[in-house]
Amino acid sequence: MDRESGSTGTPPVITKKKGKKRATKNKGVDANVGSSNLKETITADEPAAASSSVVKEVVVVSSTPKKSKGSKGKKGSASLDSHIESSSSKTPQQEQQPKKAAVIGSNMALAESTGDFFEKAADELPAKTMATSSSKGVQVNGVNGVRGGLDDEKERPSEKENRLVNGERSGTATLTQRKQQKSSALKAKDNDYPPLYDNDEREDRRLDRIQAYRAAGIRFAPWNIPYRRRMQTVAVIIHCLSIASTVSFFFFLCAIPIFWPLIIPYLLHMSLSKNATDGRLRMRSERWRRLPVWKLFGEYFPAKLHKTHDLPPTRKYIFGYHPHGIISHGAFAAFATEALGFSEKFPGITNSLLTLDSNFRIPLYRDYILAFGLQSVSKESITNILTKGGPNNEGMGRAVTIVVGGARESLEAQPGVMNLVLADRKGFVKMAIRTGADLVPVLAFGENDLYDQLSPKTHPWLHKAQMWVLRTLKFTLPFLHGRGIFNYDVGLMPYRRRLNIVVGRPIMVAQKREGEIENEEVNRLHSEYVGELEKMWERYKDVFAAGRRGEMNILK
């Protein structure tokens, strides 16, 4: 055997001539991975021999790197055979490893390291998994898969070519994947939100649905539902029917002449009252907000309020609630009542949920929502709330909650999606600058899952009609359906689906007068606000939105 010397590690070449046939054998030893790979290729010049040519791949295991010596002719062949026999012997540690029967697919090493022995699945595995399996030194067929970069010697050209053919990239990801990994690492580094967990147990509800009586394709609730769950349903019915019940009762009183002397002064008071805009919160009742019925309301879904950062009571705040959903049940439970313990999580802060001013023109219903502390979402109302009251009568310790997306966003409410109408909504940022209130993003996971409604993609003509009503009357009519009182499939009640309301990091805002507000400052605060929402989504989407159908989108 003629041995070629050199620093490049070129494998020795053996040439044997007999008649018209020529056999070339290439043998290489890879000292970097602590193993030996031998490839034997036999080619023939005659057609008959060419048709039966064979390409063999022999995996040789050795505890230490070996270099074989030999001479020409039969002596070299015998030396080669003896080297194979000697190098194929295994140590006791290697004999304990499972022996694979055959090579499956081009990525056999990767398939075995991940427990996947299907060729197609192994070929489709991402390069990140390949890098992980290579860097951890996974043993495959008794070969220790430690990367060659651990030693100083360079990788042999033949080995590098084989890796490229098999789709491996020496344990490194592509350029795009490296950029994505770097971006994810930077986001994780900059994301200062603490971990939150969803420990909700819904096994009992699942069993109820399995045991439900079916008729005409509708699942009816069983009779053995626990009493507390029945009371939770009653609490939700009370709130969902509040407008219909108060208006019906008012017209019932109007039909009785004996109540007319009371009704006429009440209507005059309703039309002239400033309780919804003066910021004094005179109609707010803490006893009403803490009634046990609202605790049952929050347990129905169930809903939970998550605190991520402290909010000092020496500042004032504007909470931006996202998404709107159909009826914003999460905003009502978290900020209009004490069902989720807002005052315990944020002591010293008086928060008021804001709604349309038209709701305060509905007889009796206006008194119902004023008792919760709800106020008008008008500019006058926000200014009065955040500049009056508090320890120093300057609004410190006060807060308002605005459902920023409004009625337009309610048309985007679909289960499993998070579409926020926020790109052009900057009025709340300007109000924060005028009043010096810090911006607090709030993301409600599960708000869009409480109802089903017709999709604008499948019913475009209906969506156009809804948009026309919204532009004309400033409110919309979503065509929705949920569950019923005694069934799980048909009705107008919200589904029993988990609500996780996460309060984000406050963004400090410096107060400025009306003429001093610059567009650059508004755009900067708006971008920072959107960035905080994106951080919250990336941090908690796998915890609270594991069954999502898409990522969060910011719409105009």
ZISULPE-V303488 format. One line per field, one symbol per residue. phi: phi as a letter, one per 40 degrees, with the letter a starting at -180 (. if undefined). A space follows every 10 residues. Layout:
phi->???
This chain:
phi->.cbcciccgc ccbbbbbagc cbbbbbbbbc cccgabbbbb bbbbccdccc cbcbbbbbcb bacbcbbcba bcgccccccc cccccccccb cdcccccccc cacbgcbccc cccbgbbccc cccccccccc ccccccgccb fgcccccccc bccccccccc ccccccgcbf gbcccccccc cccccccccc cbcccbbbbc bbcccccccc cccbafgbcc cccccdcccc cccccccccc cccccccccc cccccbdccc cccccccccc cbcbccbcgc fcccbccccb cccccccccc ccbabbbbac bcccbbbbcb cbccgcbfcc ccccbbbbcb gccccbcgbb bbcbaccccc bcdgcccccc ccgcbccccc ccccccbbgg cbfbgcgbab bbcccgcccc cccbdgbbbb cadbcbcccc cccccgcccb cbbbchcccc bbacccccbc cccccccccc ccbgabbccb abbbcbabbb ibccccbcbb bbccccbcbc cbcdcccbcc cccccccccc cccccccccb cccbbcccba ccbbbc
